[in-house]
Amino acid sequence: MRSLTRRAALALALLPALALTPRPAHAAETLTELNFGLVSTEGSTNLKAQWEPFLADMSKAIGMKVVGSYPSDYAGVIEAMRFNKVQIGWFGNASAIQAVDRSDGEVFVQKTYAAGSKG
């Protein structure tokens, strides 16, 4: 979890602008909490234990409640984004492209491994 938090430091730095800027399709809505979509590949209980400390830290950093959403597949996160039920998500390359194409998503950060290669 510690390495996940370090790798996501850039995401936290960029998140306030993303969280506070409404998407054009939902300009009339004001967010009171940020829903973070995470695909539950090994069961939501395990994923929650890994991500809840990060989401709590993110909530403190941006001054807004951050809630984890744990659909069973990427399509669930992408569809939730499409209907503004999820505002941000953790995606792989292929699913990120689908989120851009199908849900008006925007890629704003890329993971970099300790050795310098991109994720």
DANOR-V7971 format. One record per pair of residues at least 6 apart in sequence whose C-alpha atoms are under 8 Angstrom apart, sorted by the first residue. I is the first residue (numbers start at 1). GAP is how many residues later the second one is. Records with the same first field share a line. If there is no record, write none. Layout:
I = GAP  GAP
//
This chain:
1 = 49  50  53
5 = 49
7 = 104  105  106
8 = 103
10 = 99
11 = 97  98
12 = 46  49  50
14 = 94
15 = 47
16 = 46
19 = 12  15  68
20 = 11
22 = 7  8  9
26 = 58
32 = 32  33
33 = 31  32  33  34
34 = 30  31  32  33  52  53  54
35 = 31  32  33  34  50  51  52  53
36 = 30  31  32  33  50  51  52  53  54
37 = 31  32  33  34  40  49  50  51  52  53
38 = 30  31  32  33  39  51  52  53
39 = 31  32  33  34  35  38  51
40 = 7  30  31  32  33
41 = 31  32
44 = 26
47 = 23
48 = 20
51 = 17
52 = 16
55 = 11  12  13
56 = 10
58 = 8
59 = 6  7
69 = 17
71 = 6
74 = 17  21
77 = 9  12
78 = 20  21  24  25
79 = 24
80 = 6
81 = 6  7  18  22  24
82 = 20  21  22
83 = 20
96 = 9  11
99 = 6  7
100 = 6  7
110 = 8  9
111 = 7  8
112 = 6  7
113 = 6
//
